[in-house]
């Protein structure tokens, strides 16, 4: 019976975390990160929820006329920003779960926030 009680406790904890996820999602939406490519020729700004907020380009890259290079730099900057955004999300998950690694139980809270 103690195994069942332990399972019920885990389910209650998961429910509390789901209930608490909304404020974390809102907090992540207010935090921003920047990804850069080409030594700062292109900068992508993204929030902690992975939403692209803006792109900035150095004048030199805009004047180069090299569309393929510009496309590659945009992709690299967005990917860099996405990695940084995911790092913010991981930190929020750690805070939300009190540092408990739920993946050991087959639970991925990343979709919760």
N, C-alpha and C positions, 0 to 999 in steps of 0.2 A: 504494500500500500504506500510505502514511503516513496517509491519510484513515481507513482501516480501523483503524489503531492508535489514532488519536485518538478514534474512536468507542468502541473497546474501553476506553480510559482513562476516557471519560465514563461508560460503563456500570459500570465498577468503582467510580468515585466515587459514582454513584447508589446502588449496592449498599451501600457503606460508610455512606452517609447513612441509608438505610433501617435498617441494623443499629443505628445510633446514635440512631434516633428514639425508642426506648422510654424511655431516661432523660429525654429532653426532655419527653415526654408526662407522665411521672411528676412532673417538676419543675413543669410547668404546672398539674397538678392541685393542687399545694400552694400555688400563688400565687392570690391573690384580688384582685378589683377591685370597685369599687362604682359603680353608675350611679344617678343621682338625677334626679328630676323634680319640678316644682312647687316650686322653691326648697327642696328637701329634704323635701317632704311625704311622698314615697315614695322609698325606697332599695332597690335590688336588689343583691344580692351574688352574684358569679359567679366560678368559677375560670377558669384560663387555657385549659381545655379546652371552655369554653362551657357548663358545667353550672351551672344556677341553684341557688344554695346557700341563699338566704333573701331574704325581703322584710320591710321594716320600714315602718311607717306612723306618721305624726305623729297624735297624738290628735285634733287638730282636723279632719283629713281623715276620720277614722273616725266622728267625731260629726256630720259635716255631713249625712249621709244622702243625699248625691249619688252614687249608684252609678255613673252614667255618667262623672262626673269622676274617680272613683276608678279605674275601669277604664282610662281614658285615661292617668292618671298611672302606673299599673302598667306599661302597654305602653311608655310613654316611658322609664321607669326601666330596664326590662329591655333595651330597645333600646340605651340608653346603656351599660349594663353589657356587652352583647354587643360593641359597638364597642371598648370598652376591652379586653375579653378577646381580640378579634382582634388588637389592637395587641401584646399580649403574645406571641401566637402568631407574628406577623410577626417580632418580635425574636428569638424562639427559632429560627425558620427561618434568619434571617440568621446567627445563631451556629452553627447546625448545618451550614450550607453554606459557612462561612468567608466570607460576604459575596457569594458567587457568585449571580448572578441566573439561576436555572434556567429562568425563563419564556422567555428568549431561545431555549431549546432545545425549547420546547413542553412543559416539565415543570413541574407544579404540586406542590411538596412539601407544600402545606397539608394534604392528605389523609393524609400520612405520620404526622403527629403529632396 
